[in-house]
Each structure stands twice: as C-alpha cells, then as structure tokens.
Amino acid sequence: MRAPPPLDAAGVPAGVFNLVQGDGPGVGVPLAGHADVDMISFTGSTRAGIDIARNAAPTVKRVTQELGGKSP
C-alpha cells in the first residue's frame, strides 16, 4: 500500500496546490496570462522571471520568484 502524498496527509484540500512542469512557451505563458490562475510561483532564470511577470501583469495576479544565481 502506498503512503498518501504529504499534502493529502496534512489535510490540504484538493486543488489548493498544483504543480505543472513544462517549458516557458508551452506552459508558462498560458498559465501566467490565464485569468483563472490566481498565483504563480517560479524558480529559475532571471530572463524567464521577467517574461512571467510581464505575462502576469494584465491579470494582476500574485507572482513570487526565486531568480538567478548558481543555486536558486
């Protein structure tokens, strides 16, 4: 029997946390600009962070980022 994922075990309701992996043009741009996405959290390059902030601005969503450096 598999152990439940940690978020489920902690009682976090379904849909509160979603992890989506993909490239910037295919996944990042649509997510950052989508009106139904309330927040974006991103770890990666400064260049990508600028693009995310730019795409998220028209919907005035919260964006948190950890950018640049050798070990973001």
DRENVEXRO-646775 format. One record per atom (N, C-alpha, C): z, y, x; atom name. Coordinates in pm, 1 decimal, always signed. Each point is the difference from the previous one (the first is absolute). Layout:
DRENVEXRO-646775
pt z:Z; y:Y; x:X; atom:CA
...
***
This chain:
DRENVEXRO-646775
pt z:+0.0; y:-118.3; x:+84.2; atom:N
pt z:+0.0; y:+118.3; x:-84.2; atom:CA
pt z:+0.0; y:+124.6; x:+88.6; atom:C
pt z:-86.3; y:+94.1; x:-33.4; atom:N
pt z:-8.9; y:+124.5; x:+77.3; atom:CA
pt z:+105.2; y:+98.5; x:-45.0; atom:C
pt z:+53.0; y:+76.4; x:+96.1; atom:N
pt z:+95.0; y:+105.7; x:-32.1; atom:CA
pt z:-75.7; y:+116.0; x:-64.3; atom:C
pt z:+63.9; y:+71.3; x:-93.1; atom:N
pt z:-67.9; y:+114.3; x:-62.0; atom:CA
pt z:-19.2; y:+111.2; x:+101.4; atom:C
pt z:-103.7; y:+80.9; x:-19.1; atom:N
pt z:-19.0; y:+114.8; x:+89.1; atom:CA
pt z:+123.8; y:+89.8; x:-3.5; atom:C
pt z:+33.0; y:+66.4; x:+111.1; atom:N
pt z:+121.3; y:+82.3; x:+6.6; atom:CA
pt z:+10.5; y:+106.1; x:-108.8; atom:C
pt z:-109.7; y:+63.5; x:-37.1; atom:N
pt z:+8.1; y:+102.6; x:-103.8; atom:CA
pt z:+37.0; y:-60.8; x:-133.9; atom:C
pt z:-55.1; y:-116.2; x:-32.3; atom:N
pt z:+36.7; y:-68.5; x:-123.4; atom:CA
pt z:+147.2; y:-37.9; x:+1.4; atom:C
pt z:+45.2; y:-52.7; x:+112.8; atom:N
pt z:+139.5; y:-42.0; x:+12.7; atom:CA
pt z:+95.1; y:+118.2; x:-13.6; atom:C
pt z:-44.4; y:+117.9; x:+38.6; atom:N
pt z:+83.4; y:+119.4; x:-9.1; atom:CA
pt z:-2.1; y:+61.5; x:-139.6; atom:C
pt z:-83.7; y:-54.5; x:-89.3; atom:N
pt z:-6.1; y:+51.1; x:-135.9; atom:CA
pt z:-94.1; y:+116.3; x:-20.3; atom:C
pt z:-88.6; y:+25.2; x:+95.9; atom:N
pt z:-97.3; y:+107.9; x:-14.7; atom:CA
pt z:-102.5; y:-40.9; x:-105.9; atom:C
pt z:-20.7; y:+81.9; x:-102.2; atom:N
pt z:-94.8; y:-36.0; x:-105.6; atom:CA
pt z:-142.9; y:-14.1; x:+52.9; atom:C
pt z:-75.0; y:-88.8; x:-61.5; atom:N
pt z:-140.5; y:-19.9; x:+36.5; atom:CA
pt z:-75.5; y:+131.4; x:-12.0; atom:C
pt z:-86.0; y:+27.1; x:+97.5; atom:N
pt z:-83.4; y:+119.0; x:-2.4; atom:CA
pt z:+59.5; y:+121.5; x:+69.2; atom:C
pt z:+127.3; y:-5.1; x:+36.8; atom:N
pt z:+62.2; y:+113.6; x:+68.0; atom:CA
pt z:-54.8; y:+12.5; x:+141.0; atom:C
pt z:-17.7; y:-112.2; x:+67.8; atom:N
pt z:-52.7; y:-0.9; x:+135.8; atom:CA
pt z:-129.1; y:-80.5; x:+1.6; atom:C
pt z:-104.8; y:+59.2; x:+54.6; atom:N
pt z:-128.3; y:-68.6; x:+12.6; atom:CA
pt z:-52.7; y:+22.8; x:+140.6; atom:C
pt z:-43.2; y:-106.2; x:+64.4; atom:N
pt z:-56.2; y:+8.1; x:+134.0; atom:CA
pt z:-147.8; y:-34.5; x:-9.4; atom:C
pt z:-83.8; y:+90.8; x:+46.2; atom:N
pt z:-143.7; y:-20.9; x:-2.6; atom:CA
pt z:-51.6; y:+16.1; x:+142.0; atom:C
pt z:-69.5; y:-99.6; x:+49.3; atom:N
pt z:-57.2; y:+7.1; x:+134.2; atom:CA
pt z:-150.8; y:+16.4; x:-9.9; atom:C
pt z:-55.6; y:+76.9; x:+91.8; atom:N
pt z:-144.2; y:+18.8; x:+2.4; atom:CA
pt z:-35.3; y:+116.6; x:+89.4; atom:C
pt z:-128.2; y:+28.1; x:+8.2; atom:N
pt z:-43.7; y:+111.1; x:+83.7; atom:CA
pt z:+6.1; y:+131.6; x:-77.0; atom:C
pt z:-8.3; y:+108.9; x:+73.9; atom:N
pt z:+9.6; y:+132.3; x:-61.0; atom:CA
pt z:-105.3; y:+29.4; x:-104.7; atom:C
pt z:-128.5; y:-16.0; x:+34.5; atom:N
pt z:-103.4; y:+32.6; x:-97.7; atom:CA
pt z:+2.0; y:-90.7; x:-123.9; atom:C
pt z:+30.6; y:-126.8; x:+19.8; atom:N
pt z:-5.2; y:-94.6; x:-112.0; atom:CA
pt z:+123.3; y:-0.2; x:-87.8; atom:C
pt z:+115.8; y:+26.9; x:+58.5; atom:N
pt z:+125.8; y:-8.0; x:-74.7; atom:CA
pt z:+75.4; y:+132.9; x:+1.4; atom:C
pt z:+9.5; y:+62.3; x:+116.3; atom:N
pt z:+80.7; y:+120.9; x:+13.4; atom:CA
pt z:-49.6; y:+117.4; x:-81.3; atom:C
pt z:-128.0; y:+26.6; x:+4.9; atom:N
pt z:-55.3; y:+115.2; x:-72.6; atom:CA
pt z:+17.6; y:-15.8; x:-151.2; atom:C
pt z:-35.1; y:-115.3; x:-58.3; atom:N
pt z:+20.7; y:-14.4; x:-145.1; atom:CA
pt z:+147.4; y:+9.0; x:-40.7; atom:C
pt z:+90.6; y:-58.6; x:+79.6; atom:N
pt z:+142.0; y:+6.6; x:-34.5; atom:CA
pt z:+54.0; y:+141.7; x:+11.6; atom:C
pt z:-33.5; y:+68.5; x:+108.1; atom:N
pt z:+51.9; y:+134.8; x:+22.5; atom:CA
pt z:-47.0; y:+96.9; x:-106.9; atom:C
pt z:-119.0; y:-19.4; x:-51.5; atom:N
pt z:-54.6; y:+92.4; x:-98.3; atom:CA
pt z:+21.7; y:-39.8; x:-144.4; atom:C
pt z:+53.9; y:-117.9; x:-25.4; atom:N
pt z:+13.7; y:-49.7; x:-137.6; atom:CA
pt z:+116.4; y:+68.2; x:-72.2; atom:C
pt z:-25.0; y:+48.4; x:-119.6; atom:N
pt z:+100.2; y:+73.5; x:-76.6; atom:CA
pt z:+119.1; y:-86.6; x:-41.1; atom:C
pt z:-17.3; y:-131.1; x:-11.7; atom:N
pt z:+109.7; y:-87.7; x:-42.6; atom:CA
pt z:+88.6; y:-46.6; x:+115.2; atom:C
pt z:-34.6; y:+33.3; x:+123.7; atom:N
pt z:+83.9; y:-33.5; x:+115.8; atom:CA
pt z:+93.1; y:+118.4; x:+23.5; atom:C
pt z:+131.9; y:-26.3; x:-2.6; atom:N
pt z:+98.3; y:+108.1; x:+10.6; atom:CA
pt z:+38.2; y:+36.0; x:+142.9; atom:C
pt z:-10.0; y:-97.6; x:+91.5; atom:N
pt z:+44.4; y:+25.0; x:+136.4; atom:CA
pt z:-76.4; y:-87.6; x:+97.4; atom:C
pt z:-24.0; y:+52.9; x:+120.2; atom:N
pt z:-63.5; y:-73.9; x:+108.7; atom:CA
pt z:+93.8; y:+5.0; x:+119.6; atom:C
pt z:+25.1; y:-115.2; x:+59.6; atom:N
pt z:+74.1; y:-7.8; x:+125.3; atom:CA
pt z:-93.3; y:-63.8; x:+101.9; atom:C
pt z:-16.1; y:+63.9; x:+115.4; atom:N
pt z:-99.4; y:-45.0; x:+97.1; atom:CA
pt z:+57.2; y:+3.9; x:+141.0; atom:C
pt z:-28.6; y:-103.2; x:+77.2; atom:N
pt z:+31.1; y:-3.5; x:+142.7; atom:CA
pt z:-130.2; y:-23.9; x:+74.5; atom:C
pt z:-34.4; y:+88.0; x:+92.5; atom:N
pt z:-123.3; y:-17.4; x:+75.2; atom:CA
pt z:-40.8; y:+125.4; x:+74.1; atom:C
pt z:-128.7; y:+16.1; x:+14.8; atom:N
pt z:-53.4; y:+107.8; x:+82.7; atom:CA
pt z:+9.3; y:+136.5; x:-68.3; atom:C
pt z:+5.6; y:+102.5; x:+82.4; atom:N
pt z:+1.9; y:+136.8; x:-50.9; atom:CA
pt z:-128.1; y:+30.6; x:-75.5; atom:C
pt z:-114.0; y:-45.9; x:+51.5; atom:N
pt z:-127.8; y:+22.9; x:-67.5; atom:CA
pt z:+1.9; y:-56.3; x:-141.9; atom:C
pt z:+47.3; y:-122.1; x:-15.2; atom:N
pt z:+6.1; y:-61.3; x:-133.2; atom:CA
pt z:+100.4; y:+73.0; x:-88.3; atom:C
pt z:+112.1; y:+43.6; x:+57.8; atom:N
pt z:+100.2; y:+73.0; x:-76.1; atom:CA
pt z:-53.5; y:+130.4; x:-56.7; atom:C
pt z:-80.6; y:+68.2; x:+77.0; atom:N
pt z:-62.5; y:+123.4; x:-47.7; atom:CA
pt z:-91.6; y:-29.9; x:-118.5; atom:C
pt z:-78.5; y:-106.5; x:+10.6; atom:N
pt z:-89.3; y:-38.4; x:-110.4; atom:CA
pt z:+79.4; y:-35.4; x:-125.9; atom:C
pt z:+110.5; y:-72.0; x:+17.0; atom:N
pt z:+82.8; y:-36.8; x:-115.1; atom:CA
pt z:+56.0; y:+124.8; x:-66.7; atom:C
pt z:+56.0; y:+91.2; x:+78.8; atom:N
pt z:+55.4; y:+123.1; x:-55.8; atom:CA
pt z:-107.2; y:+80.9; x:-72.9; atom:C
pt z:-117.3; y:+5.9; x:+58.0; atom:N
pt z:-111.2; y:+74.5; x:-60.7; atom:CA
pt z:-41.7; y:-62.4; x:-134.0; atom:C
pt z:-7.5; y:-133.5; x:-4.4; atom:N
pt z:-41.4; y:-68.4; x:-122.6; atom:CA
pt z:+109.3; y:+0.0; x:-106.3; atom:C
pt z:+126.4; y:+7.3; x:+41.1; atom:N
pt z:+111.2; y:-0.9; x:-94.5; atom:CA
pt z:+28.3; y:+138.5; x:-58.3; atom:C
pt z:-42.4; y:+104.2; x:+66.8; atom:N
pt z:+33.2; y:+137.2; x:-40.3; atom:CA
pt z:-42.7; y:+35.5; x:-143.1; atom:C
pt z:-120.6; y:-34.0; x:-45.1; atom:N
pt z:-38.5; y:+40.8; x:-135.2; atom:CA
pt z:+87.7; y:-58.5; x:-110.4; atom:C
pt z:+63.9; y:-114.5; x:+25.2; atom:N
pt z:+86.9; y:-60.1; x:-101.5; atom:CA
pt z:+147.0; y:+33.2; x:+23.4; atom:C
pt z:+30.4; y:+76.9; x:+103.5; atom:N
pt z:+133.7; y:+45.9; x:+35.3; atom:CA
pt z:+100.0; y:-116.3; x:+0.8; atom:C
pt z:-39.5; y:-109.3; x:+66.4; atom:N
pt z:+90.5; y:-114.3; x:+9.9; atom:CA
pt z:+83.9; y:+9.4; x:+125.9; atom:C
pt z:+114.5; y:-67.6; x:+0.6; atom:N
pt z:+85.8; y:-5.1; x:+118.5; atom:CA
pt z:-66.9; y:-85.6; x:+105.9; atom:C
pt z:+5.7; y:+47.2; x:+122.4; atom:N
pt z:-56.3; y:-73.9; x:+113.3; atom:CA
pt z:+104.2; y:-0.2; x:+111.4; atom:C
pt z:+35.9; y:-118.3; x:+48.6; atom:N
pt z:+86.4; y:-10.3; x:+117.0; atom:CA
pt z:-78.9; y:-71.0; x:+108.5; atom:C
pt z:+13.3; y:+49.8; x:+123.1; atom:N
pt z:-81.1; y:-54.6; x:+108.3; atom:CA
pt z:+79.3; y:-11.6; x:+129.4; atom:C
pt z:-32.1; y:-101.8; x:+75.4; atom:N
pt z:+48.5; y:-18.9; x:+137.3; atom:CA
pt z:-126.5; y:-8.9; x:+83.7; atom:C
pt z:-30.0; y:+105.7; x:+75.4; atom:N
pt z:-130.6; y:+10.6; x:+63.1; atom:CA
pt z:+5.9; y:+5.2; x:+151.5; atom:C
pt z:-111.0; y:-46.2; x:+58.8; atom:N
pt z:-24.0; y:+16.5; x:+142.8; atom:CA
pt z:+98.1; y:-71.1; x:+90.1; atom:C
pt z:-10.1; y:+31.6; x:+124.3; atom:N
pt z:+89.3; y:-59.1; x:+98.5; atom:CA
pt z:-36.8; y:-143.8; x:+32.2; atom:C
pt z:+67.4; y:-52.2; x:+98.3; atom:N
pt z:-27.0; y:-136.0; x:+45.3; atom:CA
pt z:+58.1; y:-103.7; x:-96.8; atom:C
pt z:+112.7; y:+30.8; x:-61.9; atom:N
pt z:+66.9; y:-96.1; x:-88.0; atom:CA
pt z:+41.4; y:+67.0; x:-129.9; atom:C
pt z:-96.2; y:+27.0; x:-90.9; atom:N
pt z:+35.5; y:+66.1; x:-125.5; atom:CA
pt z:+89.6; y:-90.0; x:-85.2; atom:C
***
